[in-house]
Amino acid sequence: MTDGQAHTIRIFGHGASGKSTLAQEICNLLPAETVNLLETDPYILKNDSRSLVVPKDFPSQKVTASLPAAHELNSLARDIRMLQLGMDVMTIEGPWAPSQLLRGDKPLLIVEGMSTAFLKPDMFDLSIACFTDSETELERRLGRDILDRGRDLTFVKETHAIRRQQYEMYLQPFLNQAHILVDQTKNGFSAQFVEQQR
């Protein structure tokens, strides 16, 4: 990350797995003029669009962000390619992330969020996947979603099992694409390098 060459890194995982915190910590270690952080939450489709899709394995459940159908992947891939080509990008405005200008002349691009799991792995030079256990995820959601996002306590608890179920079915298999796995089970932190098949 410090060789001055152009690199694109993705950090992905399920909700509350620690990916945003990890991405921000990495950015804080690097000179601001060398790194862009592209947060992908604004590329997650709103609930009214997702209601048109039914999860095949869970027909009675609404679609969570663990399914590719919940993401605007074409726009995200376009914005990543533009930055990789040295073009400036104005990010999409989201409810938790204001729109900002990312400059194409910065050599390092960190793309953080669940959406990146569903893009082609060869778009990235390095893939980092974060995960944690169900209890830690719920504990983090209760703190973040209620305090920062104004969600209702009952809603967070009721939807947690659905989110976890869909994560394990649809998103977890993508962790196999990661070069580095970051396990934050029970709020710990361990990183493991994964041997990639040729």
C-alpha positions in Angstrom: 0.0 0.0 0.0 3.0 2.3 0.4 4.9 1.6 -2.9 3.3 4.6 -4.7 1.9 2.4 -7.4 -1.8 2.2 -8.3 -3.7 -0.5 -6.4 -7.3 -1.2 -5.7 -8.3 -3.0 -2.5 -11.7 -4.2 -1.5 -12.9 -4.8 2.0 -16.2 -6.7 2.2 -18.3 -8.9 4.6 -21.6 -9.0 6.3 -23.2 -6.1 8.1 -21.5 -5.1 11.4 -18.4 -7.3 10.6 -16.0 -4.4 11.1 -15.3 -3.6 7.5 -16.0 0.2 7.7 -13.8 0.5 10.8 -11.0 -1.5 9.3 -11.1 0.6 6.1 -11.0 3.9 8.0 -8.2 2.7 10.2 -6.1 1.8 7.1 -6.9 5.2 5.6 -5.8 6.9 8.8 -2.4 5.2 8.5 -1.7 6.6 5.0 -1.1 10.1 3.7 -4.5 11.6 2.7 -3.1 12.6 -0.7 -2.4 8.9 -1.6 -5.7 7.2 -0.9 -9.4 7.3 -1.8 -12.0 5.5 0.3 -15.1 4.6 -1.7 -17.9 3.5 0.6 -20.5 1.4 -1.1 -23.6 1.8 1.2 -25.2 4.3 -1.2 -25.1 1.6 -3.9 -27.5 -0.6 -1.9 -31.0 -0.3 -3.4 -33.9 1.0 -1.3 -36.4 -1.4 0.2 -39.1 -0.5 -2.4 -36.9 -1.7 -5.2 -35.9 -4.8 -3.3 -39.5 -5.8 -2.7 -39.8 -6.8 -6.3 -37.4 -9.7 -5.7 -38.0 -12.8 -3.6 -35.1 -14.9 -2.2 -35.4 -18.3 -3.8 -34.4 -20.2 -0.6 -36.4 -18.0 1.7 -39.6 -17.0 -0.2 -41.3 -15.6 2.9 -38.5 -13.2 3.7 -37.6 -9.8 2.2 -34.3 -9.4 0.3 -31.5 -8.3 2.5 -28.2 -6.8 1.3 -26.6 -10.3 1.3 -28.1 -10.8 -2.2 -26.6 -9.3 -5.3 -30.1 -8.2 -6.4 -30.0 -5.6 -3.5 -27.1 -3.7 -5.1 -26.6 -1.2 -8.0 -23.5 -3.1 -9.2 -23.2 -1.5 -12.7 -22.9 2.0 -11.3 -20.4 0.8 -8.7 -18.2 -1.0 -11.2 -18.3 2.1 -13.5 -17.2 4.4 -10.6 -14.3 2.1 -9.7 -13.1 1.8 -13.3 -13.2 5.6 -13.7 -11.0 6.1 -10.6 -8.7 3.3 -11.8 -8.4 5.2 -15.2 -7.4 8.4 -13.3 -10.7 10.1 -13.6 -12.4 12.1 -10.8 -15.7 10.7 -9.4 -18.4 12.4 -7.4 -19.8 9.7 -5.2 -23.5 8.8 -4.8 -25.1 10.5 -1.8 -26.4 8.1 0.8 -28.3 8.4 4.0 -25.1 7.9 6.1 -22.4 9.1 3.7 -22.6 12.5 2.0 -21.5 12.8 -1.6 -17.8 13.6 -2.0 -15.3 14.1 -4.8 -12.7 11.3 -5.1 -9.7 12.3 -7.1 -8.4 10.0 -9.8 -4.8 11.0 -9.3 -4.5 9.1 -6.0 -2.7 5.8 -6.4 -4.6 3.8 -3.7 -8.3 3.1 -3.9 -10.0 1.3 -1.0 -13.5 0.1 -1.9 -15.4 -0.8 1.3 -18.8 -2.5 1.6 -20.9 -5.5 1.0 -21.5 -4.6 -2.6 -17.9 -5.3 -3.6 -18.4 -9.1 -2.8 -20.6 -9.3 -6.0 -18.1 -7.7 -8.4 -15.5 -9.6 -10.4 -12.5 -10.3 -8.2 -10.0 -9.3 -10.9 -11.1 -5.7 -10.5 -9.1 -5.7 -7.2 -5.4 -6.3 -6.4 -6.2 -7.3 -2.9 -9.4 -8.6 -1.2 -10.0 -8.5 2.5 -13.1 -10.2 3.9 -14.4 -9.5 7.5 -16.7 -11.6 9.5 -17.9 -12.1 13.1 -20.2 -14.4 15.0 -24.0 -13.8 15.2 -24.0 -12.5 18.8 -21.3 -9.9 18.1 -23.0 -8.8 14.9 -26.3 -8.3 16.8 -24.5 -6.4 19.6 -22.9 -4.1 17.1 -26.2 -3.6 15.2 -28.0 -2.7 18.3 -25.4 0.0 19.0 -25.0 1.3 15.5 -28.5 0.9 13.9 -30.3 2.4 16.9 -27.9 5.2 17.8 -26.6 6.2 14.4 -29.4 5.1 12.0 -32.5 5.7 14.2 -33.8 2.1 13.9 -36.2 0.6 16.4 -34.9 -1.9 18.9 -37.6 -4.4 18.1 -36.9 -4.1 14.3 -33.2 -4.8 14.7 -33.8 -7.9 16.9 -36.6 -9.2 14.6 -34.6 -8.8 11.4 -31.2 -10.1 12.7 -32.0 -13.8 12.2 -33.2 -13.1 8.7 -30.0 -11.1 7.9 -27.8 -13.8 9.3 -29.6 -16.6 7.5 -29.3 -14.9 4.1 -25.7 -14.0 4.8 -24.8 -17.6 5.5 -26.6 -18.7 2.3 -25.7 -16.0 -0.2 -22.7 -13.9 0.9 -20.5 -16.2 3.0 -19.4 -18.3 0.0 -17.8 -15.1 -1.4 -15.3 -15.1 1.5 -13.4 -17.8 -0.5 -12.3 -15.0 -2.9 -10.4 -13.1 -0.2 -6.6 -12.9 0.1 -7.0 -12.0 3.8 -9.7 -13.1 6.2 -10.3 -10.9 9.3 -12.1 -12.7 12.1 -13.7 -10.4 14.7 -15.6 -13.1 16.6 -16.4 -12.0 20.2 -15.0 -8.6 19.3 -11.5 -10.1 18.8 -9.3 -9.5 15.8 -7.2 -12.1 13.9 -6.1 -11.9 10.3 -5.3 -14.9 8.2 -3.6 -14.9 4.7 -5.4 -17.3 2.3 -3.5 -19.3 -0.3 -5.3 -18.5 -3.6 -5.8 -21.3 -6.2 -4.1 -20.6 -9.5 
